[in-house]
Amino acid sequence: MSLADTVYTGLKLEIDGHTAVVTLSNPPANTWTRDSLAALRDLVRDLDRERDIYALVITGEGEKFFSAGADLKQFASGDKALARDAARRFGEAFEALSAFRGVSIAAINGYAMGGGLECALACDLRIVEEQAQLALPEATVGLLPCAGGTQNLPRLVGEGWAKRMMLLGERVDAATALRIGLVEEVVGKGEAKARALAWARQAEKQSPTSVTACKALVQATRSQSHATALVSEREAFVDLFDSADQVEGVAAFLEKRAAQWKNA
């Protein structure tokens, strides 16, 4: 069975050249379920094995929602075992997404709330449509963001804005999201997916082995010391000389032609 023929619960997958387009599909608000979180984890792992896939675009189905996050009905019973399982599944899904070896782009086409915003935070880049709103409102219902939100949001927007969004439950519109660094670009309604695909095409021009190495080094700044990361950077540079893409990239430049990447 090909990747495009595999069923991923709550998700729709299209392969567009070197880009995988994943659409969150659980009407009416594209909420996450235990099964769709497991499906996202499995999907990203499957994509990691597809050497011809260089980029991943995630968007929501319909015009109103990117994703409204977790379905709160599952927490109505107050069952701690269920809560622990849900938190684990969110972690597995979005940590797999964050570790995807290629470029991941969230095309935020509508409301991104709670676990919906946390999904976007796990991506490398975020494009938001002008009418969208973003929030982490978990404390409003006695919960907290458990899918990386408390860690990933302050890294992007700083502690002050992260606290405004989490401690005050403040919603952020597209213009504010851009101003505080939560997203990289604002586009018109209905334009996020097309813009994300255009960025994916830009990524395809880069050596995929170089992209993987760069991404790992950038994300290492979250935990490694500066001195350690500098050593890792130099070692990764030398390691690229074991790759076919390094040979091809230099040759293509000298021969004034487009490189033909092998992701190897």
Contacts in CASP RR format, 6 or more apart in sequence:
PFRMAT RR
TARGET T0000
AUTHOR 0000-0000-0000
METHOD contacts of the structure
MODEL  1
MSLADTVYTGLKLEIDGHTAVVTLSNPPANTWTRDSLAALRDLVRDLDRE
RDIYALVITGEGEKFFSAGADLKQFASGDKALARDAARRFGEAFEALSAF
RGVSIAAINGYAMGGGLECALACDLRIVEEQAQLALPEATVGLLPCAGGT
QNLPRLVGEGWAKRMMLLGERVDAATALRIGLVEEVVGKGEAKARALAWA
RQAEKQSPTSVTACKALVQATRSQSHATALVSEREAFVDLFDSADQVEGV
AAFLEKRAAQWKNA
3 13 0 8 1.000
3 15 0 8 1.000
3 20 0 8 1.000
3 46 0 8 1.000
3 47 0 8 1.000
3 50 0 8 1.000
4 13 0 8 1.000
4 14 0 8 1.000
4 15 0 8 1.000
6 13 0 8 1.000
6 43 0 8 1.000
6 46 0 8 1.000
8 36 0 8 1.000
8 39 0 8 1.000
8 40 0 8 1.000
8 42 0 8 1.000
8 43 0 8 1.000
9 33 0 8 1.000
9 35 0 8 1.000
9 36 0 8 1.000
9 38 0 8 1.000
9 39 0 8 1.000
10 24 0 8 1.000
10 25 0 8 1.000
10 26 0 8 1.000
10 33 0 8 1.000
10 35 0 8 1.000
10 36 0 8 1.000
10 39 0 8 1.000
11 22 0 8 1.000
11 23 0 8 1.000
11 24 0 8 1.000
11 25 0 8 1.000
11 36 0 8 1.000
11 39 0 8 1.000
11 40 0 8 1.000
11 43 0 8 1.000
12 22 0 8 1.000
12 23 0 8 1.000
12 25 0 8 1.000
12 61 0 8 1.000
13 20 0 8 1.000
13 21 0 8 1.000
13 22 0 8 1.000
13 23 0 8 1.000
13 43 0 8 1.000
14 20 0 8 1.000
14 21 0 8 1.000
14 23 0 8 1.000
15 21 0 8 1.000
15 53 0 8 1.000
16 197 0 8 1.000
16 200 0 8 1.000
18 52 0 8 1.000
18 53 0 8 1.000
18 54 0 8 1.000
18 55 0 8 1.000
18 200 0 8 1.000
18 204 0 8 1.000
19 53 0 8 1.000
19 54 0 8 1.000
19 55 0 8 1.000
19 56 0 8 1.000
19 57 0 8 1.000
19 197 0 8 1.000
19 200 0 8 1.000
19 201 0 8 1.000
19 204 0 8 1.000
20 47 0 8 1.000
20 50 0 8 1.000
20 53 0 8 1.000
20 55 0 8 1.000
20 56 0 8 1.000
20 57 0 8 1.000
21 57 0 8 1.000
21 59 0 8 1.000
21 193 0 8 1.000
21 197 0 8 1.000
22 40 0 8 1.000
22 43 0 8 1.000
22 56 0 8 1.000
22 57 0 8 1.000
22 58 0 8 1.000
22 59 0 8 1.000
23 58 0 8 1.000
23 59 0 8 1.000
23 60 0 8 1.000
23 61 0 8 1.000
24 30 0 8 1.000
24 36 0 8 1.000
24 58 0 8 1.000
24 59 0 8 1.000
24 60 0 8 1.000
24 61 0 8 1.000
24 66 0 8 1.000
24 67 0 8 1.000
24 119 0 8 1.000
25 60 0 8 1.000
25 61 0 8 1.000
26 32 0 8 1.000
26 33 0 8 1.000
26 36 0 8 1.000
27 61 0 8 1.000
28 64 0 8 1.000
28 65 0 8 1.000
29 64 0 8 1.000
29 65 0 8 1.000
29 67 0 8 1.000
29 68 0 8 1.000
29 69 0 8 1.000
29 111 0 8 1.000
30 60 0 8 1.000
30 61 0 8 1.000
30 65 0 8 1.000
30 66 0 8 1.000
30 67 0 8 1.000
30 68 0 8 1.000
30 69 0 8 1.000
30 116 0 8 1.000
31 67 0 8 1.000
31 68 0 8 1.000
31 69 0 8 1.000
31 70 0 8 1.000
31 71 0 8 1.000
32 67 0 8 1.000
32 69 0 8 1.000
32 70 0 8 1.000
32 71 0 8 1.000
32 90 0 8 1.000
32 93 0 8 1.000
32 115 0 8 1.000
32 116 0 8 1.000
32 119 0 8 1.000
33 71 0 8 1.000
33 74 0 8 1.000
34 74 0 8 1.000
34 85 0 8 1.000
34 86 0 8 1.000
34 89 0 8 1.000
37 89 0 8 1.000
37 90 0 8 1.000
37 92 0 8 1.000
37 93 0 8 1.000
38 89 0 8 1.000
38 92 0 8 1.000
38 93 0 8 1.000
40 93 0 8 1.000
40 94 0 8 1.000
40 96 0 8 1.000
40 97 0 8 1.000
41 89 0 8 1.000
41 92 0 8 1.000
41 93 0 8 1.000
41 96 0 8 1.000
44 56 0 8 1.000
44 93 0 8 1.000
44 96 0 8 1.000
44 97 0 8 1.000
44 99 0 8 1.000
44 100 0 8 1.000
45 96 0 8 1.000
47 53 0 8 1.000
47 56 0 8 1.000
47 100 0 8 1.000
48 100 0 8 1.000
48 101 0 8 1.000
51 262 0 8 1.000
51 263 0 8 1.000
51 264 0 8 1.000
52 263 0 8 1.000
53 102 0 8 1.000
54 102 0 8 1.000
54 103 0 8 1.000
54 200 0 8 1.000
54 203 0 8 1.000
54 204 0 8 1.000
54 208 0 8 1.000
54 211 0 8 1.000
54 261 0 8 1.000
54 263 0 8 1.000
55 102 0 8 1.000
55 103 0 8 1.000
55 104 0 8 1.000
55 105 0 8 1.000
55 199 0 8 1.000
55 200 0 8 1.000
55 203 0 8 1.000
55 204 0 8 1.000
56 97 0 8 1.000
56 100 0 8 1.000
56 102 0 8 1.000
56 103 0 8 1.000
56 104 0 8 1.000
56 105 0 8 1.000
56 123 0 8 1.000
57 104 0 8 1.000
57 105 0 8 1.000
57 107 0 8 1.000
57 193 0 8 1.000
57 196 0 8 1.000
57 197 0 8 1.000
57 200 0 8 1.000
58 97 0 8 1.000
58 104 0 8 1.000
58 105 0 8 1.000
58 106 0 8 1.000
58 107 0 8 1.000
58 119 0 8 1.000
58 120 0 8 1.000
58 123 0 8 1.000
59 66 0 8 1.000
59 106 0 8 1.000
59 107 0 8 1.000
59 108 0 8 1.000
59 109 0 8 1.000
59 192 0 8 1.000
59 193 0 8 1.000
59 196 0 8 1.000
60 66 0 8 1.000
60 67 0 8 1.000
60 107 0 8 1.000
60 109 0 8 1.000
60 110 0 8 1.000
62 109 0 8 1.000
63 109 0 8 1.000
63 110 0 8 1.000
63 189 0 8 1.000
63 190 0 8 1.000
64 110 0 8 1.000
64 111 0 8 1.000
65 109 0 8 1.000
65 110 0 8 1.000
65 111 0 8 1.000
66 106 0 8 1.000
66 107 0 8 1.000
66 108 0 8 1.000
66 109 0 8 1.000
66 110 0 8 1.000
66 111 0 8 1.000
66 112 0 8 1.000
66 116 0 8 1.000
66 119 0 8 1.000
66 120 0 8 1.000
66 132 0 8 1.000
67 111 0 8 1.000
67 112 0 8 1.000
67 113 0 8 1.000
67 115 0 8 1.000
67 116 0 8 1.000
67 119 0 8 1.000
68 111 0 8 1.000
68 113 0 8 1.000
68 114 0 8 1.000
68 116 0 8 1.000
69 113 0 8 1.000
69 114 0 8 1.000
69 115 0 8 1.000
69 116 0 8 1.000
69 117 0 8 1.000
69 118 0 8 1.000
69 119 0 8 1.000
70 86 0 8 1.000
70 90 0 8 1.000
70 114 0 8 1.000
70 115 0 8 1.000
72 141 0 8 1.000
74 82 0 8 1.000
74 86 0 8 1.000
75 82 0 8 1.000
75 83 0 8 1.000
75 86 0 8 1.000
75 143 0 8 1.000
86 146 0 8 1.000
87 146 0 8 1.000
87 147 0 8 1.000
90 115 0 8 1.000
90 118 0 8 1.000
90 146 0 8 1.000
90 147 0 8 1.000
90 148 0 8 1.000
91 146 0 8 1.000
91 147 0 8 1.000
91 148 0 8 1.000
93 147 0 8 1.000
94 118 0 8 1.000
94 119 0 8 1.000
94 121 0 8 1.000
94 122 0 8 1.000
94 147 0 8 1.000
94 148 0 8 1.000
95 122 0 8 1.000
97 104 0 8 1.000
97 119 0 8 1.000
97 122 0 8 1.000
97 123 0 8 1.000
98 104 0 8 1.000
98 122 0 8 1.000
98 123 0 8 1.000
98 219 0 8 1.000
101 208 0 8 1.000
101 211 0 8 1.000
101 212 0 8 1.000
101 215 0 8 1.000
102 124 0 8 1.000
102 203 0 8 1.000
102 208 0 8 1.000
102 211 0 8 1.000
102 212 0 8 1.000
102 215 0 8 1.000
103 124 0 8 1.000
103 125 0 8 1.000
103 199 0 8 1.000
103 200 0 8 1.000
103 203 0 8 1.000
103 211 0 8 1.000
103 215 0 8 1.000
104 122 0 8 1.000
104 123 0 8 1.000
104 124 0 8 1.000
104 125 0 8 1.000
105 123 0 8 1.000
105 124 0 8 1.000
105 125 0 8 1.000
105 126 0 8 1.000
105 127 0 8 1.000
105 196 0 8 1.000
105 199 0 8 1.000
105 200 0 8 1.000
106 112 0 8 1.000
106 119 0 8 1.000
106 120 0 8 1.000
106 123 0 8 1.000
106 125 0 8 1.000
106 126 0 8 1.000
106 127 0 8 1.000
106 196 0 8 1.000
107 127 0 8 1.000
107 192 0 8 1.000
107 193 0 8 1.000
107 195 0 8 1.000
107 196 0 8 1.000
108 120 0 8 1.000
108 126 0 8 1.000
108 127 0 8 1.000
108 128 0 8 1.000
108 129 0 8 1.000
108 132 0 8 1.000
108 134 0 8 1.000
108 183 0 8 1.000
108 192 0 8 1.000
109 129 0 8 1.000
109 132 0 8 1.000
109 190 0 8 1.000
109 192 0 8 1.000
109 193 0 8 1.000
110 128 0 8 1.000
110 129 0 8 1.000
110 131 0 8 1.000
110 132 0 8 1.000
110 133 0 8 1.000
111 132 0 8 1.000
111 133 0 8 1.000
111 134 0 8 1.000
112 119 0 8 1.000
112 120 0 8 1.000
112 128 0 8 1.000
112 132 0 8 1.000
112 133 0 8 1.000
112 134 0 8 1.000
112 135 0 8 1.000
113 133 0 8 1.000
113 134 0 8 1.000
113 135 0 8 1.000
113 136 0 8 1.000
113 137 0 8 1.000
114 135 0 8 1.000
114 136 0 8 1.000
114 137 0 8 1.000
114 138 0 8 1.000
114 145 0 8 1.000
114 147 0 8 1.000
115 136 0 8 1.000
115 145 0 8 1.000
115 147 0 8 1.000
117 134 0 8 1.000
117 135 0 8 1.000
117 136 0 8 1.000
117 149 0 8 1.000
117 153 0 8 1.000
118 136 0 8 1.000
118 145 0 8 1.000
118 147 0 8 1.000
118 148 0 8 1.000
118 149 0 8 1.000
118 152 0 8 1.000
119 147 0 8 1.000
120 126 0 8 1.000
120 134 0 8 1.000
121 148 0 8 1.000
121 149 0 8 1.000
121 152 0 8 1.000
121 153 0 8 1.000
121 156 0 8 1.000
122 147 0 8 1.000
122 148 0 8 1.000
122 152 0 8 1.000
124 215 0 8 1.000
125 184 0 8 1.000
125 199 0 8 1.000
126 182 0 8 1.000
126 183 0 8 1.000
126 184 0 8 1.000
127 183 0 8 1.000
127 184 0 8 1.000
127 185 0 8 1.000
127 186 0 8 1.000
127 187 0 8 1.000
127 192 0 8 1.000
127 195 0 8 1.000
127 196 0 8 1.000
127 199 0 8 1.000
128 134 0 8 1.000
128 174 0 8 1.000
128 177 0 8 1.000
128 178 0 8 1.000
128 183 0 8 1.000
128 185 0 8 1.000
128 186 0 8 1.000
128 187 0 8 1.000
128 192 0 8 1.000
129 174 0 8 1.000
129 186 0 8 1.000
129 187 0 8 1.000
129 188 0 8 1.000
129 189 0 8 1.000
129 190 0 8 1.000
129 191 0 8 1.000
129 192 0 8 1.000
130 174 0 8 1.000
130 175 0 8 1.000
130 186 0 8 1.000
130 187 0 8 1.000
130 188 0 8 1.000
130 189 0 8 1.000
131 174 0 8 1.000
131 188 0 8 1.000
131 189 0 8 1.000
132 173 0 8 1.000
132 174 0 8 1.000
133 171 0 8 1.000
133 172 0 8 1.000
133 173 0 8 1.000
133 174 0 8 1.000
134 171 0 8 1.000
134 172 0 8 1.000
134 173 0 8 1.000
134 177 0 8 1.000
134 182 0 8 1.000
134 183 0 8 1.000
135 165 0 8 1.000
135 169 0 8 1.000
135 170 0 8 1.000
135 171 0 8 1.000
135 172 0 8 1.000
136 145 0 8 1.000
136 149 0 8 1.000
136 153 0 8 1.000
136 165 0 8 1.000
136 166 0 8 1.000
136 169 0 8 1.000
137 169 0 8 1.000
137 171 0 8 1.000
138 144 0 8 1.000
138 145 0 8 1.000
138 146 0 8 1.000
138 166 0 8 1.000
139 166 0 8 1.000
139 167 0 8 1.000
139 169 0 8 1.000
140 169 0 8 1.000
144 150 0 8 1.000
144 166 0 8 1.000
145 153 0 8 1.000
145 166 0 8 1.000
149 166 0 8 1.000
150 162 0 8 1.000
150 166 0 8 1.000
153 161 0 8 1.000
153 162 0 8 1.000
153 165 0 8 1.000
153 166 0 8 1.000
153 182 0 8 1.000
154 160 0 8 1.000
154 162 0 8 1.000
155 222 0 8 1.000
156 181 0 8 1.000
156 182 0 8 1.000
157 165 0 8 1.000
157 180 0 8 1.000
157 181 0 8 1.000
157 182 0 8 1.000
158 180 0 8 1.000
161 180 0 8 1.000
161 182 0 8 1.000
164 170 0 8 1.000
165 171 0 8 1.000
165 172 0 8 1.000
172 180 0 8 1.000
172 182 0 8 1.000
174 183 0 8 1.000
174 186 0 8 1.000
175 186 0 8 1.000
176 182 0 8 1.000
177 183 0 8 1.000
177 186 0 8 1.000
178 184 0 8 1.000
178 185 0 8 1.000
178 186 0 8 1.000
185 195 0 8 1.000
187 195 0 8 1.000
203 211 0 8 1.000
204 261 0 8 1.000
205 258 0 8 1.000
205 259 0 8 1.000
207 243 0 8 1.000
207 245 0 8 1.000
207 246 0 8 1.000
207 248 0 8 1.000
207 249 0 8 1.000
207 259 0 8 1.000
207 261 0 8 1.000
208 245 0 8 1.000
208 261 0 8 1.000
208 263 0 8 1.000
209 240 0 8 1.000
209 243 0 8 1.000
209 245 0 8 1.000
209 246 0 8 1.000
209 261 0 8 1.000
209 263 0 8 1.000
209 264 0 8 1.000
210 240 0 8 1.000
210 245 0 8 1.000
210 246 0 8 1.000
213 236 0 8 1.000
213 239 0 8 1.000
213 240 0 8 1.000
216 236 0 8 1.000
217 229 0 8 1.000
217 232 0 8 1.000
217 233 0 8 1.000
217 236 0 8 1.000
220 229 0 8 1.000
220 232 0 8 1.000
221 229 0 8 1.000
224 232 0 8 1.000
240 246 0 8 1.000
243 264 0 8 1.000
244 262 0 8 1.000
244 264 0 8 1.000
245 259 0 8 1.000
245 261 0 8 1.000
245 262 0 8 1.000
245 263 0 8 1.000
245 264 0 8 1.000
248 259 0 8 1.000
248 260 0 8 1.000
248 261 0 8 1.000
248 262 0 8 1.000
249 259 0 8 1.000
252 258 0 8 1.000
252 259 0 8 1.000
252 260 0 8 1.000
253 259 0 8 1.000
END
